[in-house]
Amino acid sequence: MGFRMGIVGLPNVGKSTLFNALTRTAAAQAANFPFCTIEPNVGDVAVPDPRLDKLAEIAKSKQIIPARMTFVDIAGLVKGASKGEGLGNQFLANIREVDAIAHVLRCFEDGDVTHVEDRVDPVADAETIETELMLADIDSIEKRLQNIVRKVKGGDKEAVQQERLLKTALAALEEGRPARTVEVSEDDQKAWKMLQLLTSKPVLFVCNVDEGSAAEGNAHSAAVEKMAAEQGAGTVVISAQIEEEISQLDAEEAEMFLGEMGLEEAGLDRLIKAGYALLNLETYFTVGPKEARAWTIREGTSAPKAAGVIHGDFEKGFIRAETIAYDDYVALGGEQGAKENGKMRAEGKAYVVQDGDVLHFLFNT
């Protein structure tokens, strides 16, 4: 499984420029006016992971297939979106379909790029969007509570659970807290996700800074980091302009350019890493002469569930997983070396897959 990250923000904060760079396309029209992104643009990118290249080298794999991450560039939001202002209704519908939100905030001064409210205040911008999402959630919850009254009175168990969760979320929102701050029990997790509340989505704040601030950040990004820390959210500092320049270079040129800018890695890599951490995602590998492939799972995934990511039949007929830790695979020169040194383990249904595991599944058809 990959995951979908929606890129959101007020108009003219650099969303489409960032999207273009990250997806190596010009599919999203980056222009200096609101609503230049009318339809959500979708782009798949390979998840960079040097471990996969190393495994392929050892196994002499003919093909390398990385995990994928999907970016969705969503139309700019304005005040009143929760009531349908601007492209509000479309914006809100698009957000419901993503796993996480990358909230791009303008952290640069530039008189040539207009701000929809004629100011540069990323914290205020973040509050504007959060408020609109919270208002939309409140409106949605109130309508849903009205619609399930009859079922609740009739004792419908699902409706009773839904009402309880909706009221819990509503109480948080009315206190000015997003739904993601609500503590949800394990038993309620599935029903909670079914509510599809906008403010229950994990958020990553992306500080779009000028080129000169890409390495260390600036006062604007520092203010965002402080706000994010208070909310328990993550932040990434990126210069969309630098990312756009990097996207036009080959690998060697990009590495030299990053070095000149004082950056260790591209913003794409940092954004994906932060996204994985945000959603508690991990990677396991399948490796052989035909192909080396990366697969994405959530932390705590059992071996049968991990097998199911490849194919449902693998999960249904799961027998066991032959498992080699990444470090052992590399240190011992591959599968044969790991076997000879007792580092290949046979794991059953209860095994929790670890990040970097090299797995081979045995299953009944």
N, C-alpha and C positions, 0 to 999 in steps of 0.2 A: 504494500500500500504506500502511496505517496500522501501528500496532504496539500490542501488548497489554502493559500494565504491571500486574503483580500488586501489590496493596497488602497487605503482610504486617506482622506485629508480634505481640507478646504481647497477651493480652486487656487491654482497658481503656486502651489507649495513645492512642485517638482515631482509629483506622482508619476506623470506620464514619461518624463525624462528618465526617472529611475526605472520604470517598467521597461522602457525601450532598451536601456543598458543591460538590465538583468536578463532579459529574454533574447538579447542579441538581435532584436528586430526593430523595425520602424513602424510596427503595426498600430501603435497608439500615437495619434497626432499630438505632438507636444507644441502647444501654441500659447501665447500670452493673453488668453481670455478665458473666462469661466466656461465650463461645460464643453471643452474641446473633446472630452471623452464622452461620447453619447451612449455608446454600447460598451458593456464591460469587455475589455480585451483579455484574452486568456493566453498565457504562454507557459509552456513546460520547459524546465531547465534541468540539466543533470546535476545531481548533488555531488559536489567535489569530495572525493575521499581517497587520499593517497594509498590507503590500505588496500583498496581494490586493485590498483595498478601493481602493487607489490605481489599480491596473491596471483594475479594473472601472469606475472613474470616468472614466478616459481613454477606454476602449473603449466606454463607454455600454452595458455588459453588462446584460442584463435579469435575470440570475440570478448569484448569487455562491455558489460551492460550495467551502468550505474543506476542508482535509485533516482526517482524523478520527484520534483517539487513543482507544483502549479501555482503561478502567480495570476491573480485576477485584478486588473486595473479597473477600479470602480469610479463612476462619475463623481465629480467634486460635490461636496455637501455645503449647504448654506444654512443660516438660521431659518427655522420654520420648516425644515425638511420633514419633521415628524408630522406636520400638517399638510404635507404635499408640496411645499414651496420648492422652486427650482426643479430639480429632478429627484426630489425627496422620496417619492414612493418607489421609484425604480432602484434608487440607492439602497433603501432599506431591504427590498426583496433580494438584491444581489448579496448583501451581507449575510443573510440567513443561510446562504449556500456554501460559505467558507468555514474552514476549521479554526482559523485564527485571523486576527486583524493586525496588519502592519500599518500603524498610524503615522503617516509622514507629516512631520512638522517643519515649518520653515524656520530655520535657524541661521539665516544669512541676510545681510543688508544688500539691497540692490535697487536703486531708484528706477531702473529700466523695467523691473518686473513688478507689476502692480499687485497689491494685496487687496483682497476683497473688502477689507475693513480699514485700509490705509494705515496699517501698523505692523510691526514685527514683534509679536508676543506669543511664542509657541505654547506657553502654558495656558493662556487664554484661548488659543485656538483648540487645544486639546479639550478644554472644558466645554467649548461650544459644541463640538461633535459628541462628547460624552452626554451632554444635556439632551441633545436631539435624540440620541439612541435611548436614553432613559425615558423620555417623554413618549417615544414610540412604544416602548415596552409597557409602560403604564396603560396606555390606550389599548394595546393588545390584550393585556391581562384583564382589564375591566370588561371588555367585550366577551372574553372567554368565560369569565365567571358568570356572566349573565346567561350564556348559552348552555352551561352545564347544571343550572339550578335544578331542573326537573330530574336529571339523572342522579344527582346527589340526594334529593329527597327520596328517590326510589331505592337508595342504598347501593347503587352501582359502585363496586370497589375501586375501579379505575378512576371514576369521576371523583370519588371522595379523596383519593390520593392526589389527583390533579388539583382539586380545589385547595387542599392543604398547601401544596407546593406553590401554587399561584399566589395565595395569600401571604406566604412567607416571602416570596420575591417582591410582592407589592409593598410590604412593610419596609423592606430594605430600600427600595427605590424611592419611597416617600420620605425616607430619612436622608436621601441624597447619595445613597450607595448603589453602585452597579450590582447586577445580579450575580456576577462572578465572586462577590465577597460573601455570598451565602454559603454556609457549610452544609453540605448535602450528604446524607448517610449512604452507605453502599447499597442498601435496599432501594433507595430512591433514585439512584444514578440514572437508570434507564429512562424512567418517567421524566426526570429533570431535563435530560437531553431532548426528549420529545417536545418539550415546551418551546424549543428553538428561540429563546430570548436573545435579543441582540447583545445585551450587556453581559451575557454569560460567556461570550466568546473571550478566549485569552487575548490579551493585547500586548503588542511589542511597539514601543515608541521609536520611530526612526527619525533621528535628527539630521536633516539635510543642511549641511554646512557649506561654506565657501571652500575653495580649494586649499587656501592657506590654513584652514582649521581642521582639515581632514584627519591629521594625526593626533592632535591633542584636544580637539573640540574648542568651544568658545563659551562665553558667558551665557548665551541662549541655551546651548546644549547642556550646560551645567545645571541650569534651572529646571530643564526637563528631567535630568537624571535625579534631581532631588525630589521632584514630584513623583516620578516612577517608583523610587525607593519607598516613599510613603504609602504607595498603593500596592507594593509588592509586585510591580511590573518590571519588565526588562527594557533596556534601551540599546540602540546601536547608533553610532555616529558614522554617517556616510556623506560623501559629496557626490550628488547625482551627476554633476558635471564631470568629475574624475571617472566615475563608473562608465559614463557615456564614452569618454575618450578611450578607456581600457577596452571597451567592447569592440573598438575598431582595430585593435592590435592583435598580432599573433602572440602565442604564449611567451616566447622569449622577450619580445618587445614589452609586453605587459609587465613582466617581472622586473625589467630594468626601470620602467616608468614608475612602478610602485616603490622601488628602492629610492629613486630620486625624490619621491614625495614623502619619504620617511614612513611608508606603510609596509607592514609585514605580509598582508594578504588583501585580496580584493574585498570590496564591500559585500559582494554576493556571497562569498564564503562565510563572512561574519554574520550576515543576515540569516543564512540557512542554519548555521550552528545555533544562533539564538532562537530560531524558530523550532528547531529540534528540542532544545532545552525547554522552551515554553510549553510544548505539547508532550514532554516526556517520551520522546521518540528515540529509538535505538536502531542499529543496523546489524544484520547478520549476513553471511555470505554463503553462496554455493559456488564451488570451484571445481573445474575439470578441464580436460584438453579442449573441449568444445567451446566452453564459455566460462567466464568469471562474472558473477552477478551479485549485486547488492540488493537487499530487501529491507524495507522499513517496517518496524513493529513498535508497539508501545512498550515502555518499561513494564516488566512483570508478566510478559506474555509467555504462556506455556508452550512447550514444544509442539503439541498438536495444533494449537492456534497459529503458531508461526508457520507450520507446514501448510495450513489453510490459506495463507497469503499467496502461496504459489498456485495451489489448486484445491478446491473444496474436497476432492476425492482423497487428497493427501491427509487431510484432517480426519475425514470419516474412517479411513482404513489405517490410521496411524498405528505402527507397531513400535518403532523406536527411532531415535535420532543418533547417528554416529557423529560425535562432536569433538572438534579440536579447537582450542583457544587460539586466537589470532597469533599471539606471541609465540606459542609453541609451533604453530604451522610454519612461521617464518624462521625461527631459530633452528628447526630440525629439517629444513629444506623441503617441506611439503608433506603430503599425506603419508607416504611410505615411511619417511623418517619418524613422523609422529607415531605411527603404528608400532614401529620397531622399538621405540623408547617408551611405550606404554602411555602415550599422551592422547590417544584416541579413546574416547569413552562412549559406552552405549548408554543413552539416557532414555528413560521412559516418559509416560504421560505427565508425570508430576514435575518434570524438569522445567525450570524457568530459564529461558534463553537469555544469554548474556551478550552485551554489546561486543561485536567483533567475532562472535562464534562462527566457525566454519562448519556447516552442517550438511549431512547427507541423510535424507529421510527414507526409511523403509516402511512400506505400507501395503495393505491388502487391497486389491481392486474389487 
